[in-house]
Amino acid sequence: MKVEVLLSTMNQINDNFIEKMNLQTDTLIINQTNDYFEYKELIKNNSKIRIISMKEKGIGLSRNNALMRAKGDICLLADDDMVYNPKYEENILAAFNSQPKADVILFNVPSTNKNRPTANIKTIRRVRSHNFMRYGAVNVAFRKNSIWNSNISFSLLFGGGAKFSAGEDSLFLFECLKKGLRVETNPDEIAIVNQEGSSWFNGYNNKYFYDKGVFFAALSKNFAYLLTIQFLIRKYKLYKNEITMPNALSMMLKGVNNFKKGELDVLDNQIKEN
């Protein structure tokens, strides 16, 4: 099996970041730019690095462009603030060989930012619909043909550069589960992630909670209200100093209801950021 990293990045003007990330395998880089298109190939560490620069915006679009052009048997989703373990390829191949039924495996990728921790994976276990949202794109490795054969792609509505903030990775995993793919965890640490900056998070404001409401409705129209309540309670300590729970609830309900009515362009003055 061949491992390939699918890396989404923006406005890179040279390839210095490739060395910083310690990429040791074939890699497809989608570099979203403001003003140019370009394709080039490099050879580093005996691996082929393909770089496609495109004048476009949006993480879902970037991930889909990489997914369509992937060549590896096992693909990893990556961001440019990750640094890979020198043995990541060996560990990933060993995991897929020892977990032969898994279509998707979620690996440990600790965050160096204590305010934005990632999931701490301790054991090999199957991921179900009640716990998939704790994992992010940086954890994800998958058998390419499993994703292709199931016609799974990323939402263009959510994530950095899209109309609504984060959620495209959760929707991707949920789609995998809905299509019957087997998602498992593995405690091997394949990389670390910085997560100091964000292309979409600007605080716990009206827009943040409105977008969360839209996300939960996109995830499940039937359970959107329940997901909204549990989120507000579970995350209260994070947002309590920036917005009251009633106001946050109001914004989330607007998002849920507008999604259900198909009125995603309805953004009144209360929802827009100051």
C-alpha positions, 0 to 999 in steps of 0.5 A, a space after each residue: 500500500 502507498 501512503 499519500 498526504 493530502 495537504 490543504 494550505 493557502 498563499 504559499 510562495 515557496 516550499 519551505 513549509 514541506 521541510 518544516 512538516 517533515 513530510 516523508 511520503 508522496 504528498 498532494 498539496 492544494 495551495 489556495 491563492 489570491 491571484 494565480 494558477 500553477 502546477 509543479 512537482 518536486 522530489 523530496 526524501 525520494 517521494 513525489 510532492 505535487 503542488 497545485 496552486 488555485 485561485 479559489 477559497 474554502 477548505 471543503 473545496 480544497 479537500 475535494 480537489 485533493 480527494 479527486 486527484 489522490 493517487 495513494 492507497 491510504 490518504 491522510 488529511 493534513 493542515 500546514 501547521 502539522 509536524 509529522 512523526 518520522 515513522 508516520 508512514 510505517 505506523 499508518 501502514 501497520 495500523 491498516 494491516 492490523 485493522 483490515 476491516 477499517 475504512 477510516 482510522 483516526 490517529 493521535 495528533 496532539 495539539 501544542 495549544 492547550 486552549 485548543 486540545 485534540 482528542 486523546 486516543 487511548 485504544 483501538 475502538 470503533 467510532 459510532 454516531 454518538 462520538 465521531 464529533 470529537 475528532 478533526 481532519 488532522 486525525 483522519 486517514 482512509 482507504 482512498 477506494 473506500 471513499 471513492 466507491 462510496 461517493 463521499 466528499 466534503 461539504 462546501 458550506 462549512 469550514 475556513 473560507 466557506 459561508 459557515 464556520 467549522 464542521 466540514 470534517 465532522 460532516 465528512 466522518 458522519 457521511 462515512 458512517 451513514 454510508 456504512 464505512 467502518 471507522 476505527 481509532 488507533 492510539 499511535 501518534 503520527 504528528 503534532 499540530 500547532 493550532 495557534 491560528 484559525 481561518 474561521 474562529 473570531 470568538 464566541 460571537 453571534 456569528 459563531 453560534 448562528 453557524 453552529 445552529 446551521 451545522 447541527 441542522 445540516 448534521 441532523 434535522 431531527 435531532 438539531 434542537 437536542 444537539 443545540 441544547 447539549 452543546 450550549 450546556 457542555 461548552 458553557 465554560 468556554 463562552 460564558 464570558 463573551 455571550 449569555 446562554 439565552 443569546 447564544 441559544 437564540 442565535 443557534 435556533 435562528 441557524 437551525 430554523 433558517 437551514 430547515 426553511 432553506 433560508 441560509 442567506 437570511 442574516 439580520 443585524 443581530 447575527 452579523 459580527 460587529 
